[in-house]
Amino acid sequence: PSVAGTHAEVGGAGQANAAGAPSEMAGQAGAGGTSPSGVRHPGLLNSADELAAIKQRIANGEQPWTSELAHLKERVAARRLHTPPKDRKIFCGGYNLDENGNKILECDYAVENGIDAYSLALLGYLTDSKDDSDEAIRFIRAWADNFQGFDPEPRAGAKGNNALLQAGWTAPWFANAAEILRYTYAGWNADLTRRTSSFLRLL
């Protein structure tokens, strides 16, 4: 798989596994293997063999992996952290509009920052960049330490409620970012596992 393929598929394969991610992440940082439930780590989306193969192809200068890495770097360079509110849940009406028909940017920020975290974690692994891995952790912690959940309550005037849908769009990105970091980066620790697991349970 190319870097682009690996990057894009998280929206599909990752979503199928997101519900099990919090309980699967328990343990000490850096320890791989197979969990009691049969999940091999890392492996929610990217297996250790897949990640290593992509990394080797990039080291060899092979295409399209090398050019896709450049695209990944462009994505990371354009990142912007949006810390979620800590004093309330985020309401996402239908089409992510509020009761007055205005766009709710906080709903988009959750997904965007999840993609940022995953992109940074992937880039950190592929290039052995401590800075990118640490930045991925910063994005995860910003959401893990502040996010209170998506508000499932209906609001008069809003066209439905996207809480469950928004959770499905958000969780896979953060879960797979944490999965890469948890099993490939020495800077990950048990406290981060606890914080991230609690965050994912809110989704």
Disulfide bonds with the S-S distance in Angstrom:
Cys92-Cys107 2.03
